[in-house]
Amino acid sequence: MTDTPRAAGHDTLRDLEFVPLTADDDETVGQWLEMLAEPSGDGSRSAPPCNVDMVGSLRFAPPATVLDDWVVRSGGTVAGSLRLALPEGGPAARVDQLLVHPRLRRRGIGRALFGHALELARKHGRSTLTTTVVESLPDGPALDAGPAAFAAATGAVRAGGSAGVHQWLDLNRHDPLADGVPATPAGYSLVTWGTITPDEYALQVSALELSLGDAPADAHEQEVRTSYARQFETMRVGRGRRAYHTGVVHEESGRLAGYTSVSKTTGNPEYALQGMTVVDRAHRGHRLGLLLKLANLDHVLRHEPSVRLLETANDEANHPMIAVNAAMGFEPYDRWVTWTAEVGPTAV
Ligand code: ACO
């Protein structure tokens, strides 16, 4: 049974204690996982958290990123959590999680967590705090406006530029493979692999991912040399995730012209995440993006027949990819909007 945090009274804020969250602190991690499993009640749609994945995330950060994880306790029990992501070398710190226990909201705990995030960002030498707020699409389901109201109350502002569109494919309602996988155009062939990228493709995958197919590999020479793909798969393996990839090889050059990646957590057999799809600019216009995604879905379902729901997110300005997703039956659900706050000088 889940322990409900002690009903907080007037002293909630005075009582708050910030504690670093580490994977080997079983009791705190257990309370954090229980809080994450609480229904959000805000209408947003996400895969249920997988415990193996979440605990793994405390040990294995994404490539070139440091994570700083905290919980806040009230009356000795976890009442909220904060994950600050610090991408290497950038001016910004990103709030990847700022969560208050659903039964302890509107008591100032969120504001206190945000203050802690600012303090940490300052300590890490970052000048800006960014975060993603889930908002309704104009013709999508109505979501709770609370997170945006909270962000505005902290002094953060909506960043200019485009938001992300979060789409879902429900295989119980759409079968994009009803007509099978389309034929591969002449001059190309498909290859598949699992979680670990074969040596022959590791550098090419890194170059494609970092350039999004728009720049030659040497524009990202340093990252490519250290192999982004290898760092990414170290994180996946550490989080207990399995991945499925399909690549398209340009036969004349023998080089990878594009690839796509789907991953899933150890838990939640029905859910999978459609990750990066990229086709090198020189090879666009042959419907390779749709081919890669359909062939890879076929690959996924051969190994993970329980998968029924796939989610993905793309910049809303990325019309070609959103159109490919729509052609497969992905439906837009909500928008991921970036908000930013200035970190400011040290508090006196
Ligand atoms: N509706 C309207 N305004 C709200 C709401 C809401 N549901 N929640 C907070 N606010 C605004 C109010 O102005 C509030 O001040 P008030 O209570 O004096 O009116 C102010 O934000 C501060 O509220 P807190 O009590 O500090 O916030 P709380 O502890 O309830 O936490 C949070 C808010 C973090 C959004 C919580 O609802 C939650 O965990 N939601 C799910 C995760 C999430 O959306 N995280 C926030 C992402 S945005 C960001 O990090 C900047």
Residues whose N, C-alpha, C, O or C-beta is under 5 A from the ligand:
A	BS01	ACO	V95 L98 L99 V100 L104 R105 R106 R107 G108 I109 G110 R111 T131 T132 V133 G146 P147 A149 F150 A151 A153
